Amino acid sequence: MFTQVALSYGYADLQPHIDELTMVTHYTKHHAAYTNNLNAALDKDASLKNRSIEDILLHLDTIKDEALRTSVRNNGGGYANHNLYFATLSPNATLSPTGILERRITQEFGSLDALKDELSKQAAGRFGSGWAFLVAQADGKLSVVNTPNQDTPLMTKNGGVPILGIDVWEHAYYLKYKNVRADYIKAFWSVLDWAEVQKRYEQVIKYQ
């Protein structure tokens, strides 16, 4: 059975950048629903038991029942994406990476600010609901992608591992920022913990 990532901070601790009501609603309603619905879907197919969420999402095409496959895609993606999102936020965020991740960002994007600009652009430009991700490959390569709905690079062979995700579903920002998505994206950078992103990057490239 999958469980929501445990928050290391209180619902109000990310204010003023992300407000308490949004955090409560996002975590206890939306993320909880994705988690519960995923577990209910997995109960319908014994072959999905005892597998990692990464393995399940990568092999969605092996789920023959179309309705079940759609449910696992939507709720499994929502589960994985939100675990990443909440784990990489912090009221005491390290606001820039160091070490190997810093060097790789500079190598591939020119600077941290250039990477943030690209991620912000893709998050702002995603039509409707979706995500913008910083994705790492086992060889260390980084890329920026955006996806619709709750899709994730984990669903694609050689798609890489997302190590940072900006949620641009309206439930992530509408209570505070209304329809001004750009203001939410700007505020996101004030609570993104690059130390956690860096840790995830180092895990991806550990066995290269």
Rosetta constraint file for C-alpha pairs under 8 A:
AtomPair CA 1 CA 39 HARMONIC 6.09 0.50
AtomPair CA 2 CA 35 HARMONIC 6.69 0.50
AtomPair CA 2 CA 38 HARMONIC 7.94 0.50
AtomPair CA 2 CA 39 HARMONIC 6.53 0.50
AtomPair CA 3 CA 35 HARMONIC 6.54 0.50
AtomPair CA 4 CA 31 HARMONIC 7.32 0.50
AtomPair CA 4 CA 32 HARMONIC 6.92 0.50
AtomPair CA 4 CA 35 HARMONIC 6.60 0.50
AtomPair CA 4 CA 79 HARMONIC 7.47 0.50
AtomPair CA 4 CA 83 HARMONIC 6.56 0.50
AtomPair CA 5 CA 83 HARMONIC 5.33 0.50
AtomPair CA 5 CA 86 HARMONIC 7.47 0.50
AtomPair CA 5 CA 87 HARMONIC 7.00 0.50
AtomPair CA 7 CA 86 HARMONIC 6.94 0.50
AtomPair CA 7 CA 87 HARMONIC 6.94 0.50
AtomPair CA 8 CA 87 HARMONIC 7.88 0.50
AtomPair CA 8 CA 90 HARMONIC 7.79 0.50
AtomPair CA 9 CA 13 HARMONIC 6.25 0.50
AtomPair CA 9 CA 90 HARMONIC 6.98 0.50
AtomPair CA 9 CA 91 HARMONIC 7.32 0.50
AtomPair CA 10 CA 14 HARMONIC 7.91 0.50
AtomPair CA 11 CA 19 HARMONIC 7.89 0.50
AtomPair CA 11 CA 20 HARMONIC 5.15 0.50
AtomPair CA 11 CA 21 HARMONIC 7.81 0.50
AtomPair CA 11 CA 23 HARMONIC 5.49 0.50
AtomPair CA 11 CA 24 HARMONIC 6.07 0.50
AtomPair CA 12 CA 19 HARMONIC 6.38 0.50
AtomPair CA 12 CA 20 HARMONIC 4.36 0.50
AtomPair CA 12 CA 23 HARMONIC 7.52 0.50
AtomPair CA 13 CA 20 HARMONIC 7.62 0.50
AtomPair CA 13 CA 91 HARMONIC 5.78 0.50
AtomPair CA 14 CA 18 HARMONIC 5.34 0.50
AtomPair CA 14 CA 19 HARMONIC 6.68 0.50
AtomPair CA 14 CA 20 HARMONIC 7.59 0.50
AtomPair CA 14 CA 90 HARMONIC 6.87 0.50
AtomPair CA 14 CA 91 HARMONIC 5.15 0.50
AtomPair CA 14 CA 191 HARMONIC 6.76 0.50
AtomPair CA 15 CA 19 HARMONIC 5.06 0.50
AtomPair CA 15 CA 20 HARMONIC 6.89 0.50
AtomPair CA 17 CA 184 HARMONIC 7.66 0.50
AtomPair CA 17 CA 187 HARMONIC 5.24 0.50
AtomPair CA 17 CA 188 HARMONIC 6.83 0.50
AtomPair CA 17 CA 190 HARMONIC 7.11 0.50
AtomPair CA 17 CA 191 HARMONIC 7.29 0.50
AtomPair CA 18 CA 22 HARMONIC 6.90 0.50
AtomPair CA 18 CA 23 HARMONIC 7.07 0.50
AtomPair CA 18 CA 173 HARMONIC 7.61 0.50
AtomPair CA 18 CA 176 HARMONIC 7.63 0.50
AtomPair CA 18 CA 187 HARMONIC 7.62 0.50
AtomPair CA 18 CA 188 HARMONIC 7.74 0.50
AtomPair CA 19 CA 23 HARMONIC 6.40 0.50
AtomPair CA 19 CA 176 HARMONIC 6.78 0.50
AtomPair CA 20 CA 24 HARMONIC 6.14 0.50
AtomPair CA 21 CA 25 HARMONIC 6.04 0.50
AtomPair CA 21 CA 175 HARMONIC 7.68 0.50
AtomPair CA 22 CA 26 HARMONIC 5.75 0.50
AtomPair CA 22 CA 171 HARMONIC 7.37 0.50
AtomPair CA 22 CA 172 HARMONIC 6.66 0.50
AtomPair CA 22 CA 173 HARMONIC 6.90 0.50
AtomPair CA 22 CA 175 HARMONIC 6.27 0.50
AtomPair CA 22 CA 176 HARMONIC 7.48 0.50
AtomPair CA 23 CA 27 HARMONIC 5.86 0.50
AtomPair CA 23 CA 172 HARMONIC 8.00 0.50
AtomPair CA 24 CA 28 HARMONIC 5.62 0.50
AtomPair CA 24 CA 29 HARMONIC 7.47 0.50
AtomPair CA 25 CA 29 HARMONIC 5.18 0.50
AtomPair CA 25 CA 30 HARMONIC 6.71 0.50
AtomPair CA 25 CA 171 HARMONIC 7.97 0.50
AtomPair CA 26 CA 30 HARMONIC 5.08 0.50
AtomPair CA 26 CA 31 HARMONIC 6.19 0.50
AtomPair CA 26 CA 171 HARMONIC 6.57 0.50
AtomPair CA 26 CA 172 HARMONIC 6.46 0.50
AtomPair CA 27 CA 31 HARMONIC 4.96 0.50
AtomPair CA 27 CA 32 HARMONIC 6.35 0.50
AtomPair CA 28 CA 32 HARMONIC 5.33 0.50
AtomPair CA 28 CA 33 HARMONIC 7.97 0.50
AtomPair CA 29 CA 33 HARMONIC 5.92 0.50
AtomPair CA 30 CA 34 HARMONIC 6.37 0.50
AtomPair CA 31 CA 35 HARMONIC 6.24 0.50
AtomPair CA 31 CA 78 HARMONIC 7.12 0.50
AtomPair CA 31 CA 79 HARMONIC 6.51 0.50
AtomPair CA 31 CA 82 HARMONIC 6.42 0.50
AtomPair CA 32 CA 36 HARMONIC 6.08 0.50
AtomPair CA 33 CA 37 HARMONIC 5.87 0.50
AtomPair CA 34 CA 38 HARMONIC 5.97 0.50
AtomPair CA 34 CA 74 HARMONIC 7.99 0.50
AtomPair CA 34 CA 75 HARMONIC 4.72 0.50
AtomPair CA 34 CA 76 HARMONIC 7.07 0.50
AtomPair CA 34 CA 78 HARMONIC 5.70 0.50
AtomPair CA 34 CA 79 HARMONIC 5.48 0.50
AtomPair CA 35 CA 39 HARMONIC 6.33 0.50
AtomPair CA 35 CA 75 HARMONIC 6.84 0.50
AtomPair CA 35 CA 76 HARMONIC 7.52 0.50
AtomPair CA 35 CA 78 HARMONIC 7.82 0.50
AtomPair CA 35 CA 79 HARMONIC 5.49 0.50
AtomPair CA 36 CA 40 HARMONIC 6.22 0.50
AtomPair CA 37 CA 41 HARMONIC 6.11 0.50
AtomPair CA 37 CA 71 HARMONIC 7.89 0.50
AtomPair CA 37 CA 75 HARMONIC 6.24 0.50
AtomPair CA 38 CA 42 HARMONIC 6.23 0.50
AtomPair CA 38 CA 71 HARMONIC 7.34 0.50
AtomPair CA 38 CA 72 HARMONIC 6.01 0.50
AtomPair CA 38 CA 75 HARMONIC 5.16 0.50
AtomPair CA 38 CA 76 HARMONIC 5.70 0.50
AtomPair CA 38 CA 79 HARMONIC 7.59 0.50
AtomPair CA 39 CA 43 HARMONIC 6.38 0.50
AtomPair CA 40 CA 44 HARMONIC 7.17 0.50
AtomPair CA 41 CA 45 HARMONIC 7.55 0.50
AtomPair CA 41 CA 68 HARMONIC 6.61 0.50
AtomPair CA 41 CA 71 HARMONIC 6.71 0.50
AtomPair CA 41 CA 72 HARMONIC 6.40 0.50
AtomPair CA 42 CA 46 HARMONIC 7.19 0.50
AtomPair CA 42 CA 48 HARMONIC 5.94 0.50
AtomPair CA 42 CA 49 HARMONIC 6.67 0.50
AtomPair CA 42 CA 72 HARMONIC 7.55 0.50
AtomPair CA 43 CA 49 HARMONIC 7.74 0.50
AtomPair CA 45 CA 49 HARMONIC 7.48 0.50
AtomPair CA 48 CA 56 HARMONIC 6.93 0.50
AtomPair CA 51 CA 55 HARMONIC 6.39 0.50
AtomPair CA 51 CA 56 HARMONIC 6.55 0.50
AtomPair CA 52 CA 56 HARMONIC 6.31 0.50
AtomPair CA 53 CA 57 HARMONIC 6.09 0.50
AtomPair CA 53 CA 76 HARMONIC 6.99 0.50
AtomPair CA 53 CA 80 HARMONIC 7.18 0.50
AtomPair CA 54 CA 58 HARMONIC 6.12 0.50
AtomPair CA 54 CA 154 HARMONIC 6.16 0.50
AtomPair CA 54 CA 155 HARMONIC 7.83 0.50
AtomPair CA 55 CA 59 HARMONIC 6.25 0.50
AtomPair CA 56 CA 60 HARMONIC 6.15 0.50
AtomPair CA 57 CA 72 HARMONIC 7.87 0.50
AtomPair CA 57 CA 73 HARMONIC 6.78 0.50
AtomPair CA 57 CA 76 HARMONIC 7.00 0.50
AtomPair CA 57 CA 77 HARMONIC 7.40 0.50
AtomPair CA 57 CA 154 HARMONIC 6.26 0.50
AtomPair CA 57 CA 155 HARMONIC 4.95 0.50
AtomPair CA 58 CA 154 HARMONIC 5.87 0.50
AtomPair CA 58 CA 155 HARMONIC 4.37 0.50
AtomPair CA 58 CA 156 HARMONIC 5.97 0.50
AtomPair CA 58 CA 157 HARMONIC 6.60 0.50
AtomPair CA 59 CA 63 HARMONIC 7.79 0.50
AtomPair CA 59 CA 155 HARMONIC 7.34 0.50
AtomPair CA 60 CA 69 HARMONIC 6.38 0.50
AtomPair CA 60 CA 72 HARMONIC 7.83 0.50
AtomPair CA 60 CA 73 HARMONIC 7.09 0.50
AtomPair CA 60 CA 155 HARMONIC 7.40 0.50
AtomPair CA 61 CA 69 HARMONIC 7.62 0.50
AtomPair CA 63 CA 68 HARMONIC 7.26 0.50
AtomPair CA 63 CA 69 HARMONIC 5.51 0.50
AtomPair CA 64 CA 69 HARMONIC 7.12 0.50
AtomPair CA 65 CA 69 HARMONIC 6.05 0.50
AtomPair CA 66 CA 70 HARMONIC 6.18 0.50
AtomPair CA 67 CA 71 HARMONIC 6.25 0.50
AtomPair CA 68 CA 72 HARMONIC 6.13 0.50
AtomPair CA 69 CA 73 HARMONIC 6.00 0.50
AtomPair CA 70 CA 74 HARMONIC 6.11 0.50
AtomPair CA 71 CA 75 HARMONIC 5.89 0.50
AtomPair CA 71 CA 76 HARMONIC 7.76 0.50
AtomPair CA 72 CA 76 HARMONIC 5.08 0.50
AtomPair CA 72 CA 77 HARMONIC 7.59 0.50
AtomPair CA 73 CA 77 HARMONIC 5.68 0.50
AtomPair CA 73 CA 150 HARMONIC 7.77 0.50
AtomPair CA 73 CA 151 HARMONIC 7.33 0.50
AtomPair CA 74 CA 78 HARMONIC 6.08 0.50
AtomPair CA 74 CA 149 HARMONIC 7.66 0.50
AtomPair CA 74 CA 150 HARMONIC 5.71 0.50
AtomPair CA 74 CA 151 HARMONIC 7.15 0.50
AtomPair CA 75 CA 79 HARMONIC 5.96 0.50
AtomPair CA 75 CA 150 HARMONIC 7.60 0.50
AtomPair CA 76 CA 80 HARMONIC 6.18 0.50
AtomPair CA 77 CA 81 HARMONIC 5.88 0.50
AtomPair CA 77 CA 150 HARMONIC 4.97 0.50
AtomPair CA 77 CA 151 HARMONIC 5.56 0.50
AtomPair CA 77 CA 152 HARMONIC 6.19 0.50
AtomPair CA 78 CA 82 HARMONIC 5.96 0.50
AtomPair CA 78 CA 150 HARMONIC 5.11 0.50
AtomPair CA 78 CA 151 HARMONIC 7.74 0.50
AtomPair CA 79 CA 83 HARMONIC 6.19 0.50
AtomPair CA 80 CA 84 HARMONIC 6.41 0.50
AtomPair CA 81 CA 85 HARMONIC 6.18 0.50
AtomPair CA 81 CA 150 HARMONIC 7.17 0.50
AtomPair CA 81 CA 152 HARMONIC 7.12 0.50
AtomPair CA 81 CA 165 HARMONIC 7.12 0.50
AtomPair CA 82 CA 86 HARMONIC 6.00 0.50
AtomPair CA 83 CA 87 HARMONIC 6.04 0.50
AtomPair CA 84 CA 88 HARMONIC 6.26 0.50
AtomPair CA 84 CA 163 HARMONIC 7.26 0.50
AtomPair CA 84 CA 164 HARMONIC 6.90 0.50
AtomPair CA 84 CA 165 HARMONIC 6.79 0.50
AtomPair CA 85 CA 89 HARMONIC 6.78 0.50
AtomPair CA 85 CA 164 HARMONIC 6.98 0.50
AtomPair CA 85 CA 165 HARMONIC 5.66 0.50
AtomPair CA 85 CA 166 HARMONIC 6.92 0.50
AtomPair CA 85 CA 167 HARMONIC 7.26 0.50
AtomPair CA 87 CA 196 HARMONIC 7.60 0.50
AtomPair CA 88 CA 164 HARMONIC 7.12 0.50
AtomPair CA 88 CA 192 HARMONIC 5.92 0.50
AtomPair CA 88 CA 193 HARMONIC 5.44 0.50
AtomPair CA 88 CA 194 HARMONIC 7.50 0.50
AtomPair CA 88 CA 196 HARMONIC 5.65 0.50
AtomPair CA 88 CA 197 HARMONIC 6.44 0.50
AtomPair CA 89 CA 93 HARMONIC 7.03 0.50
AtomPair CA 89 CA 191 HARMONIC 5.39 0.50
AtomPair CA 89 CA 192 HARMONIC 4.73 0.50
AtomPair CA 89 CA 193 HARMONIC 5.46 0.50
AtomPair CA 90 CA 191 HARMONIC 5.33 0.50
AtomPair CA 90 CA 192 HARMONIC 6.31 0.50
AtomPair CA 90 CA 193 HARMONIC 5.73 0.50
AtomPair CA 91 CA 191 HARMONIC 5.87 0.50
AtomPair CA 92 CA 191 HARMONIC 7.35 0.50
AtomPair CA 92 CA 193 HARMONIC 7.58 0.50
AtomPair CA 93 CA 190 HARMONIC 7.37 0.50
AtomPair CA 93 CA 191 HARMONIC 5.51 0.50
AtomPair CA 93 CA 192 HARMONIC 5.89 0.50
AtomPair CA 93 CA 193 HARMONIC 4.16 0.50
AtomPair CA 93 CA 194 HARMONIC 6.96 0.50
AtomPair CA 93 CA 195 HARMONIC 7.62 0.50
AtomPair CA 94 CA 192 HARMONIC 7.47 0.50
AtomPair CA 94 CA 193 HARMONIC 4.92 0.50
AtomPair CA 94 CA 194 HARMONIC 5.33 0.50
AtomPair CA 94 CA 195 HARMONIC 5.72 0.50
AtomPair CA 95 CA 189 HARMONIC 7.57 0.50
AtomPair CA 95 CA 190 HARMONIC 7.04 0.50
AtomPair CA 95 CA 191 HARMONIC 7.79 0.50
AtomPair CA 95 CA 192 HARMONIC 6.84 0.50
AtomPair CA 95 CA 193 HARMONIC 6.15 0.50
AtomPair CA 95 CA 194 HARMONIC 5.82 0.50
AtomPair CA 96 CA 102 HARMONIC 7.95 0.50
AtomPair CA 96 CA 112 HARMONIC 7.65 0.50
AtomPair CA 96 CA 193 HARMONIC 7.91 0.50
AtomPair CA 96 CA 194 HARMONIC 5.50 0.50
AtomPair CA 96 CA 195 HARMONIC 7.70 0.50
AtomPair CA 97 CA 101 HARMONIC 6.29 0.50
AtomPair CA 97 CA 102 HARMONIC 5.23 0.50
AtomPair CA 97 CA 194 HARMONIC 5.19 0.50
AtomPair CA 97 CA 195 HARMONIC 6.28 0.50
AtomPair CA 97 CA 197 HARMONIC 7.95 0.50
AtomPair CA 97 CA 198 HARMONIC 6.41 0.50
AtomPair CA 98 CA 102 HARMONIC 4.80 0.50
AtomPair CA 98 CA 103 HARMONIC 7.59 0.50
AtomPair CA 98 CA 198 HARMONIC 7.75 0.50
AtomPair CA 99 CA 103 HARMONIC 6.37 0.50
AtomPair CA 100 CA 104 HARMONIC 6.12 0.50
AtomPair CA 101 CA 105 HARMONIC 6.10 0.50
AtomPair CA 101 CA 198 HARMONIC 6.10 0.50
AtomPair CA 101 CA 201 HARMONIC 7.09 0.50
AtomPair CA 101 CA 202 HARMONIC 7.94 0.50
AtomPair CA 102 CA 106 HARMONIC 6.23 0.50
AtomPair CA 102 CA 112 HARMONIC 7.60 0.50
AtomPair CA 103 CA 107 HARMONIC 6.09 0.50
AtomPair CA 104 CA 108 HARMONIC 6.10 0.50
AtomPair CA 104 CA 140 HARMONIC 7.63 0.50
AtomPair CA 104 CA 141 HARMONIC 7.65 0.50
AtomPair CA 104 CA 142 HARMONIC 7.64 0.50
AtomPair CA 105 CA 109 HARMONIC 5.55 0.50
AtomPair CA 105 CA 110 HARMONIC 6.85 0.50
AtomPair CA 105 CA 111 HARMONIC 6.34 0.50
AtomPair CA 105 CA 112 HARMONIC 6.37 0.50
AtomPair CA 105 CA 115 HARMONIC 7.20 0.50
AtomPair CA 105 CA 142 HARMONIC 7.53 0.50
AtomPair CA 106 CA 110 HARMONIC 4.41 0.50
AtomPair CA 106 CA 111 HARMONIC 4.57 0.50
AtomPair CA 106 CA 112 HARMONIC 6.64 0.50
AtomPair CA 107 CA 111 HARMONIC 7.86 0.50
AtomPair CA 108 CA 142 HARMONIC 7.32 0.50
AtomPair CA 109 CA 114 HARMONIC 6.04 0.50
AtomPair CA 109 CA 115 HARMONIC 5.74 0.50
AtomPair CA 110 CA 114 HARMONIC 6.40 0.50
AtomPair CA 110 CA 115 HARMONIC 7.80 0.50
AtomPair CA 111 CA 115 HARMONIC 6.49 0.50
AtomPair CA 112 CA 116 HARMONIC 6.18 0.50
AtomPair CA 113 CA 117 HARMONIC 6.06 0.50
AtomPair CA 114 CA 118 HARMONIC 6.28 0.50
AtomPair CA 115 CA 119 HARMONIC 6.20 0.50
AtomPair CA 116 CA 120 HARMONIC 5.91 0.50
AtomPair CA 117 CA 121 HARMONIC 6.02 0.50
AtomPair CA 118 CA 122 HARMONIC 6.22 0.50
AtomPair CA 118 CA 144 HARMONIC 7.38 0.50
AtomPair CA 119 CA 123 HARMONIC 6.05 0.50
AtomPair CA 119 CA 132 HARMONIC 6.32 0.50
AtomPair CA 119 CA 133 HARMONIC 7.16 0.50
AtomPair CA 119 CA 134 HARMONIC 7.42 0.50
AtomPair CA 119 CA 144 HARMONIC 6.46 0.50
AtomPair CA 119 CA 145 HARMONIC 7.97 0.50
AtomPair CA 120 CA 124 HARMONIC 5.98 0.50
AtomPair CA 120 CA 132 HARMONIC 7.95 0.50
AtomPair CA 120 CA 182 HARMONIC 7.93 0.50
AtomPair CA 120 CA 185 HARMONIC 6.39 0.50
AtomPair CA 120 CA 186 HARMONIC 7.68 0.50
AtomPair CA 121 CA 125 HARMONIC 5.88 0.50
AtomPair CA 122 CA 126 HARMONIC 6.03 0.50
AtomPair CA 122 CA 132 HARMONIC 6.00 0.50
AtomPair CA 122 CA 145 HARMONIC 7.21 0.50
AtomPair CA 122 CA 146 HARMONIC 6.13 0.50
AtomPair CA 123 CA 131 HARMONIC 6.37 0.50
AtomPair CA 123 CA 132 HARMONIC 4.96 0.50
AtomPair CA 123 CA 146 HARMONIC 6.88 0.50
AtomPair CA 123 CA 166 HARMONIC 6.76 0.50
AtomPair CA 123 CA 167 HARMONIC 7.93 0.50
AtomPair CA 123 CA 168 HARMONIC 6.52 0.50
AtomPair CA 123 CA 185 HARMONIC 7.52 0.50
AtomPair CA 124 CA 168 HARMONIC 7.82 0.50
AtomPair CA 124 CA 181 HARMONIC 6.61 0.50
AtomPair CA 124 CA 182 HARMONIC 6.18 0.50
AtomPair CA 124 CA 185 HARMONIC 7.60 0.50
AtomPair CA 126 CA 130 HARMONIC 6.55 0.50
AtomPair CA 126 CA 131 HARMONIC 7.37 0.50
AtomPair CA 126 CA 132 HARMONIC 7.81 0.50
AtomPair CA 126 CA 146 HARMONIC 6.76 0.50
AtomPair CA 126 CA 147 HARMONIC 7.55 0.50
AtomPair CA 126 CA 148 HARMONIC 7.38 0.50
AtomPair CA 126 CA 168 HARMONIC 7.87 0.50
AtomPair CA 127 CA 148 HARMONIC 7.95 0.50
AtomPair CA 128 CA 148 HARMONIC 7.64 0.50
AtomPair CA 128 CA 169 HARMONIC 7.45 0.50
AtomPair CA 129 CA 148 HARMONIC 6.12 0.50
AtomPair CA 129 CA 149 HARMONIC 5.30 0.50
AtomPair CA 129 CA 168 HARMONIC 5.92 0.50
AtomPair CA 129 CA 169 HARMONIC 4.47 0.50
AtomPair CA 129 CA 170 HARMONIC 6.97 0.50
AtomPair CA 130 CA 146 HARMONIC 7.24 0.50
AtomPair CA 130 CA 147 HARMONIC 5.55 0.50
AtomPair CA 130 CA 148 HARMONIC 4.26 0.50
AtomPair CA 130 CA 149 HARMONIC 4.38 0.50
AtomPair CA 130 CA 150 HARMONIC 6.15 0.50
AtomPair CA 130 CA 151 HARMONIC 7.57 0.50
AtomPair CA 130 CA 167 HARMONIC 6.51 0.50
AtomPair CA 130 CA 168 HARMONIC 5.47 0.50
AtomPair CA 130 CA 169 HARMONIC 5.71 0.50
AtomPair CA 131 CA 146 HARMONIC 5.42 0.50
AtomPair CA 131 CA 147 HARMONIC 5.35 0.50
AtomPair CA 131 CA 148 HARMONIC 6.59 0.50
AtomPair CA 131 CA 149 HARMONIC 7.35 0.50
AtomPair CA 131 CA 150 HARMONIC 7.37 0.50
AtomPair CA 131 CA 151 HARMONIC 7.98 0.50
AtomPair CA 131 CA 165 HARMONIC 6.47 0.50
AtomPair CA 131 CA 166 HARMONIC 5.54 0.50
AtomPair CA 131 CA 167 HARMONIC 4.91 0.50
AtomPair CA 131 CA 168 HARMONIC 5.56 0.50
AtomPair CA 131 CA 169 HARMONIC 7.53 0.50
AtomPair CA 132 CA 144 HARMONIC 7.21 0.50
AtomPair CA 132 CA 145 HARMONIC 5.79 0.50
AtomPair CA 132 CA 146 HARMONIC 4.15 0.50
AtomPair CA 132 CA 147 HARMONIC 6.52 0.50
AtomPair CA 132 CA 165 HARMONIC 5.67 0.50
AtomPair CA 132 CA 166 HARMONIC 5.18 0.50
AtomPair CA 132 CA 167 HARMONIC 6.96 0.50
AtomPair CA 132 CA 168 HARMONIC 7.74 0.50
AtomPair CA 133 CA 144 HARMONIC 5.68 0.50
AtomPair CA 133 CA 145 HARMONIC 5.40 0.50
AtomPair CA 133 CA 146 HARMONIC 5.99 0.50
AtomPair CA 133 CA 162 HARMONIC 5.95 0.50
AtomPair CA 133 CA 163 HARMONIC 7.32 0.50
AtomPair CA 133 CA 164 HARMONIC 5.54 0.50
AtomPair CA 133 CA 165 HARMONIC 4.47 0.50
AtomPair CA 133 CA 166 HARMONIC 6.45 0.50
AtomPair CA 134 CA 142 HARMONIC 6.89 0.50
AtomPair CA 134 CA 143 HARMONIC 5.87 0.50
AtomPair CA 134 CA 144 HARMONIC 4.78 0.50
AtomPair CA 134 CA 145 HARMONIC 6.77 0.50
AtomPair CA 134 CA 162 HARMONIC 5.68 0.50
AtomPair CA 134 CA 163 HARMONIC 5.87 0.50
AtomPair CA 134 CA 164 HARMONIC 5.12 0.50
AtomPair CA 134 CA 165 HARMONIC 6.57 0.50
AtomPair CA 135 CA 142 HARMONIC 5.56 0.50
AtomPair CA 135 CA 143 HARMONIC 5.24 0.50
AtomPair CA 135 CA 144 HARMONIC 6.12 0.50
AtomPair CA 135 CA 145 HARMONIC 7.42 0.50
AtomPair CA 135 CA 153 HARMONIC 7.70 0.50
AtomPair CA 135 CA 160 HARMONIC 5.84 0.50
AtomPair CA 135 CA 161 HARMONIC 5.32 0.50
AtomPair CA 135 CA 162 HARMONIC 4.21 0.50
AtomPair CA 135 CA 163 HARMONIC 5.81 0.50
AtomPair CA 135 CA 164 HARMONIC 7.24 0.50
AtomPair CA 136 CA 140 HARMONIC 6.14 0.50
AtomPair CA 136 CA 141 HARMONIC 5.75 0.50
AtomPair CA 136 CA 142 HARMONIC 4.73 0.50
AtomPair CA 136 CA 143 HARMONIC 6.71 0.50
AtomPair CA 136 CA 160 HARMONIC 5.46 0.50
AtomPair CA 136 CA 161 HARMONIC 5.26 0.50
AtomPair CA 136 CA 162 HARMONIC 6.25 0.50
AtomPair CA 136 CA 163 HARMONIC 6.75 0.50
AtomPair CA 136 CA 201 HARMONIC 6.56 0.50
AtomPair CA 136 CA 204 HARMONIC 6.89 0.50
AtomPair CA 137 CA 141 HARMONIC 5.23 0.50
AtomPair CA 137 CA 142 HARMONIC 6.53 0.50
AtomPair CA 137 CA 158 HARMONIC 7.84 0.50
AtomPair CA 137 CA 159 HARMONIC 7.82 0.50
AtomPair CA 137 CA 160 HARMONIC 4.81 0.50
AtomPair CA 137 CA 161 HARMONIC 6.45 0.50
AtomPair CA 137 CA 204 HARMONIC 6.89 0.50
AtomPair CA 137 CA 205 HARMONIC 7.17 0.50
AtomPair CA 138 CA 160 HARMONIC 7.52 0.50
AtomPair CA 138 CA 204 HARMONIC 5.54 0.50
AtomPair CA 138 CA 205 HARMONIC 4.63 0.50
AtomPair CA 138 CA 206 HARMONIC 7.75 0.50
AtomPair CA 138 CA 207 HARMONIC 7.55 0.50
AtomPair CA 138 CA 208 HARMONIC 5.87 0.50
AtomPair CA 139 CA 205 HARMONIC 6.13 0.50
AtomPair CA 139 CA 208 HARMONIC 5.95 0.50
AtomPair CA 140 CA 201 HARMONIC 7.94 0.50
AtomPair CA 140 CA 204 HARMONIC 7.80 0.50
AtomPair CA 140 CA 205 HARMONIC 5.76 0.50
AtomPair CA 147 CA 151 HARMONIC 5.70 0.50
AtomPair CA 147 CA 152 HARMONIC 6.52 0.50
AtomPair CA 149 CA 169 HARMONIC 7.85 0.50
AtomPair CA 151 CA 155 HARMONIC 7.24 0.50
AtomPair CA 152 CA 156 HARMONIC 7.95 0.50
AtomPair CA 152 CA 162 HARMONIC 7.72 0.50
AtomPair CA 153 CA 159 HARMONIC 4.95 0.50
AtomPair CA 153 CA 160 HARMONIC 6.14 0.50
AtomPair CA 153 CA 161 HARMONIC 6.58 0.50
AtomPair CA 153 CA 162 HARMONIC 6.70 0.50
AtomPair CA 154 CA 159 HARMONIC 6.19 0.50
AtomPair CA 154 CA 160 HARMONIC 6.54 0.50
AtomPair CA 154 CA 161 HARMONIC 6.16 0.50
AtomPair CA 154 CA 162 HARMONIC 7.49 0.50
AtomPair CA 155 CA 159 HARMONIC 7.30 0.50
AtomPair CA 156 CA 160 HARMONIC 7.88 0.50
AtomPair CA 161 CA 204 HARMONIC 7.18 0.50
AtomPair CA 163 CA 197 HARMONIC 5.66 0.50
AtomPair CA 163 CA 200 HARMONIC 5.83 0.50
AtomPair CA 163 CA 201 HARMONIC 6.32 0.50
AtomPair CA 164 CA 197 HARMONIC 6.22 0.50
AtomPair CA 166 CA 185 HARMONIC 7.69 0.50
AtomPair CA 166 CA 188 HARMONIC 7.87 0.50
AtomPair CA 167 CA 172 HARMONIC 6.36 0.50
AtomPair CA 168 CA 172 HARMONIC 6.40 0.50
AtomPair CA 168 CA 173 HARMONIC 7.61 0.50
AtomPair CA 168 CA 181 HARMONIC 7.54 0.50
AtomPair CA 169 CA 173 HARMONIC 7.62 0.50
AtomPair CA 170 CA 174 HARMONIC 5.22 0.50
AtomPair CA 171 CA 175 HARMONIC 7.45 0.50
AtomPair CA 173 CA 177 HARMONIC 5.64 0.50
AtomPair CA 173 CA 178 HARMONIC 6.89 0.50
AtomPair CA 173 CA 181 HARMONIC 7.24 0.50
AtomPair CA 173 CA 184 HARMONIC 6.22 0.50
AtomPair CA 174 CA 178 HARMONIC 4.15 0.50
AtomPair CA 174 CA 179 HARMONIC 6.32 0.50
AtomPair CA 177 CA 181 HARMONIC 6.80 0.50
AtomPair CA 177 CA 183 HARMONIC 6.75 0.50
AtomPair CA 177 CA 184 HARMONIC 6.26 0.50
AtomPair CA 180 CA 184 HARMONIC 7.08 0.50
AtomPair CA 181 CA 185 HARMONIC 6.33 0.50
AtomPair CA 182 CA 186 HARMONIC 6.20 0.50
AtomPair CA 183 CA 187 HARMONIC 6.23 0.50
AtomPair CA 184 CA 188 HARMONIC 6.08 0.50
AtomPair CA 185 CA 189 HARMONIC 7.08 0.50
AtomPair CA 186 CA 190 HARMONIC 7.73 0.50
AtomPair CA 187 CA 191 HARMONIC 7.41 0.50
AtomPair CA 188 CA 192 HARMONIC 6.22 0.50
AtomPair CA 193 CA 197 HARMONIC 6.66 0.50
AtomPair CA 194 CA 198 HARMONIC 5.89 0.50
AtomPair CA 195 CA 199 HARMONIC 6.24 0.50
AtomPair CA 196 CA 200 HARMONIC 6.34 0.50
AtomPair CA 197 CA 201 HARMONIC 6.23 0.50
AtomPair CA 198 CA 202 HARMONIC 6.20 0.50
AtomPair CA 199 CA 203 HARMONIC 6.33 0.50
AtomPair CA 200 CA 204 HARMONIC 6.38 0.50
AtomPair CA 201 CA 205 HARMONIC 6.51 0.50
AtomPair CA 202 CA 206 HARMONIC 5.75 0.50
